[in-house]
Amino acid sequence: MKSSLKLALGLTSAITASTAVSNVAHAEDLTLCWAAWDPANALVELSKDFTKESGIGMKFEFVPWTNYADRFLNELNSHGKLCDLIIGDSQWIGGAAENGHYVKLNDFFDKEKISMDDFVPATVVGYSEWPKNTPNYWALPAMGDVVGWTYRKDWFSKPELQKEFKEKYGWDLGPPTTFDQLKQVAEFFQKREIDGKTVYGASIYTERGSEGITMGAMDVLYSYGFQYENPKKPYEMEGFVNSDKSVKGLEFYKALYDCCTPPGASNSYMGEGVDAFKSGQVAMHMNFAFTWPGLQKDENVGGDKIGYFVNPKGPDGEQFAQLGGQGISVVSYSDKQEAALKYIKWFANKDVQAKWWSLGGYSCLNAVVKDPKFPASQPYAQTFLDSMAIVKDFWAEPSYAPLLQASQKRFHDYVVAGQGSAKDALDGLVKDWTQVFQDDGKM
Amino acid sequence: MLNRTAENVARATPEPLARKVRGISDKGLAWLFISPTILLLLAINIFPLFWAIYLSFTNYRANRPNEVVKNLGFANYQRILGDKDIWIAMQTTAHFVFWTILLQTLIGFTLAWLIDRKFRGHAFWTTIILVPMMLSPAVVGNFWRFLYEPQIGLFAYAISFVTRIPPTDIQMLSNVSLAPWSIIIVDTWMWTPYVMLICLAGLRSIPEYIYEAAEVDRASNWRQFWSITLPMALPFIMLAVLFRGIENFKMFDMVNLLTGGGPGSTTEVASITLKRQAFESWRTGYSSAFAIILFVAVFGLANIYVKALNKVKQR
């Protein structure tokens, strides 16, 4: 009896001791929350260096894009401690700052001599600042991203297609520089037989559930002259959101959807777009730049078969592109803020940022992207740089979610379901957005 | 019986504990047994219901916990009842409920009537028919999404084979006119077996001697069906309609998986609108008011229906 008691006590002590040791070893483990996508895998690889240098372990919580906002906004709203670091979407910045979800980083940046002037200006405004264009920083620009286009270089270079295209449209078949040209190219390829297979013009964003159709339509509307508000009078939207130019832009997006997308592409976003391009269904493909490294490596459509181009110009020569990407923030409910700040300091380092780019992440550090070798470092690097120079972003207000839901509904109702006119959709959008800002007491 | 068990337990336990158990009345013991369930119900059903009623009168937003919560009176209710989009969602829901129930009842009753013939292998066919009902809605939704795919889906190819329309033109989930029907077809495929089971129970509860008496009176099969089978199975059919009606009124999973409410808002049923307001736009107070309106509507309609059902049963 005595010996079995001793054995039990011994075992219990051993288990307790080992648990305690393991707890000590992992006491400083940080959890980083982000979307489940290719750059996240690159970040896992990159973060191994941080663990080596600091002894701080890294855990990751990656959620698919379709649930990314729901999952992490719930986590932040419930003051959860799951995430010590979060790479949150650019539109969350207003809500996260005003609701106290993120730690303000100004003092930390000053102390560690991290200057926002060292980062691409658009990414600082888009991912870090709230209120916009004020030196109040809530995140470090982490993953630059922008909507651009890929095309099938191998199809575009077929002599018989080049000849036919030139005869029909009067200009050389190549990456379009205006939206009118883009539509002509898309029409040219729509339902064409290439290598014994029927192909289609373009894959564009039409997704209804989260943010897809808004990102796609805005990508076109900006270059047509759409503005969110009167630049001289904030929140005044009448005549800006629903201007004649905006109406033309939305009509164009619908025309592009009707004429030139693959059958059944009524709910298509990043994943569906990549699938359509990879499976050789489409000649052109609208998507965020983060998809490009994966496509470049693809055996069937990558390498010499793929080309990239910046979002085309609108009818008046204006040229903008929808900003994507995110900044990395410290969650204010985390008990490990010091360790999390250490990670941010490490991540801001030039060498780390250079490695981040080489692994497939998109660095926002000037020292990396303005390096003379950068444009030639990847076939898509120059297109990425050119695109980042012309970005615009959706509202980043604390009420971004209802603002986004309103545009999702209005755009999908018109573009995909064909209900009403473009003018009706944009007038309705002004009404919905006005209501949101009135509820917020901003109008 | 309960008393005796309590006494036996008390006798078999040590004196101080036995005294305590003996001291519990029947009513006390009954409360003791049901109290965990009641507490659970209060915690996860009743309290949230009253909390939602309270929130429905406020401007509360779950994503802004630090903001001052204002009492809005009936403003949320007024806004919902005056919102054109909400009424469109209610119409879509009504359309969906009507057609699914009609098709499921007709096909379900027909299948039950055929299965009730007890032909050779009827047990096997009953099992096969029941399979869709046993699948998870998530599996069914994804499976049908692939079937409906215009470029690779079997459904489009099958329709194309019959109609000679190119399969890429059969866009069940993207076409505004076809999308509502694509959901109705899937729901009917999945839940008709459930209606069939209830109808089968009704048909099997009809005593054989009534048919024998009808045959003695030389009643035709048609006459037997209209005068015996249908009236006697009617309470069961009505019960099936009630269950399916309540379920389909709050249908969410299939619509979300198949169309997400699209194209546009053509398949946006009330539950999808509610989810968008509550968990995407974070209008917690507003969506609570909408949830209460839906609850009252379902509860009220179900009560009226149950009264009608009781009348039919009494006949």
Interface residues (C-beta under 8 A of the other chain):
Chain A: D70 L73 N77 H79 G95 N99 G100 T198 R208 G209 P262 P263 G264 A265 S266 N267 Q281 P398 A401 P402 Q405 K409 H412 D413 Y414 V416 A417 G418 Q419 D439
Chain B: N59 A62 N63 R64 P65 N66 D85 E149 P150 Q151 T168 D169 Q171 L173 S174 V176 T259 G260 G261 G262 P263 G264 S265 T266 R276 F279 E280 S281 W282 R283
